[in-house]
Each structure stands twice: as C-alpha cells, then as structure tokens.
C-alpha cells in the first residue's frame, strides 16, 4: 500500500476542468486520459463522496488499474468507482492515477468539507443563589458534532467574565442577571446559551444552608 501511495504522489501532469469533471493528459506522448467525476464535491462533515473514473480511457487498450489518494492521509484505494467518507472539515485534493497499455494518466479534484457549528448548553448550581455565595457553572453538556475542541467563554451579567468548561462566580449584589455562555470551535463557529439567574440578598441566619 505504501508503494502505491508513492506511485500516486509521484506522477506529474497538468489539470483541465471540463464541466463537472476533472480531466488531465500527462504529455503529448501518451494517450492515457484520467477523468474524475465526484458527487458531492462540497458538504458538511461527515461527507461521503462517490468518485467515478469510468470516463478515463486509453485508446491502446483497457485500463488495468485506478488508484485513488483521497488527500486525508488514509490508504490509497483501487477501483473505477469508489466511495470515501471525510469526517473532518477542510479542503482535500483527491488524486486519481489510471494505468493502461500506453502508460499512466493523472487527475485531481478538490473536495470541500464544511464545518458543523457547536452546540451550547450549561447548568448552574445552586439555581437560586444568595449574594456572596459561590455559584458553579458547568458547560459539560455543550458539544461539537465534528468532535472539535471548544473554547468556553462566560459573561455573568454583572460585568465579570471567565473562560473554561467549569467555572465559579460570586455575585455581590442581589438582582436578576442574564448569564451568557459562548462556545467556539477551531474554525471560529460559535453558539450561545443564556440563563436568567435571580440572586437574593443574603440575610443573617439563613445563608449558611441551602433551602
């Protein structure tokens, strides 16, 4: 498999785009034609793409091999028609090398896998805090469909902010506060969740225990 990968990556050529296909000829001395038809070429992860090389040809005779490098570090595949699933967002250059009696032909195609935005969610304990009482904010229920790591940004509604999945905050004044959690993935996509928190004044004799 490693030999095939080196072979695919080592072949050179010039690419021309024809309609929805990618077509390429290595040089005037060879008649081997490599053509890629890819559907879909763009979509959100996980994206399964069907690659069709049946329009490739060699006038000297039937093609003997179709080698695919999907551009994402996975093993080289073989076949005139193959499918591949991209699980991470990004742009991937797919390389096809076809082998025939006249030699080899090469074509490339670009696949764009779009990022899925994260989802924001959090819990608060205690849900009805007093002033000067530490409040725990937990964003563990937030998630990212692509499995990307997230940045957690908190706005406690009283002019104070924090960063982290698990944070604590203490309110010094009674009142109602809108708490905003913003989660961000490495691609810059964001999601927000909000909660209204009512903080009561701590009165003597009742602040040391939860109601």
C-alpha positions, 0 to 999 in steps of 0.5 A: 500500500505504501508503494502505491501511495508513492506511485500516486504522489509521484506522477506529474501532469497538468489539470483541465476542468471540463464541466463537472469533471476533472480531466488531465493528459500527462504529455503529448506522448501518451494517450492515457486520459484520467477523468474524475467525476465526484458527487458531492464535491462540497458538504458538511462533515461527515461527507461521503463522496462517490468518485467515478473514473469510468470516463478515463480511457486509453485508446491502446487498450483497457485500463488495468488499474485506478488508484485513488489518494483521497488527500486525508492521509488514509490508504490509497484505494483501487477501483473505477468507482469508489466511495470515501467518507471525510469526517473532518472539515477542510479542503482535500485534493483527491488524486486519481492515477489510471494505468493502461497499455500506453502508460499512466494518466493523472487527475485531481479534484478538490473536495470541500468539507464544511464545518458543523457549528457547536452546540451550547448548553450549561447548568448552574448550581445552586439555581437560586443563589444568595449574594456572596455565595459561590455559584458553579457553572458547568458547560459539560453538556455543550458539544461539537458534532465534528468532535472539535475542541471548544473554547468556553467563554462566560459573561455573568451579567454583572460585568465579570467574565471567565473562560473554561468548561467549569467555572465559579462566580460570586455575585455581590449584589442581589438582582436578576442577571442574564448569564451568557455562555459562548462556545467556539470551535477551531474554525471560529463557529460559535453558539450561545446559551443564556440563563436568567439567574435571580440572586437574593440578598443574603440575610443573617441566619439563613445563608449558611444552608441551602433551602 
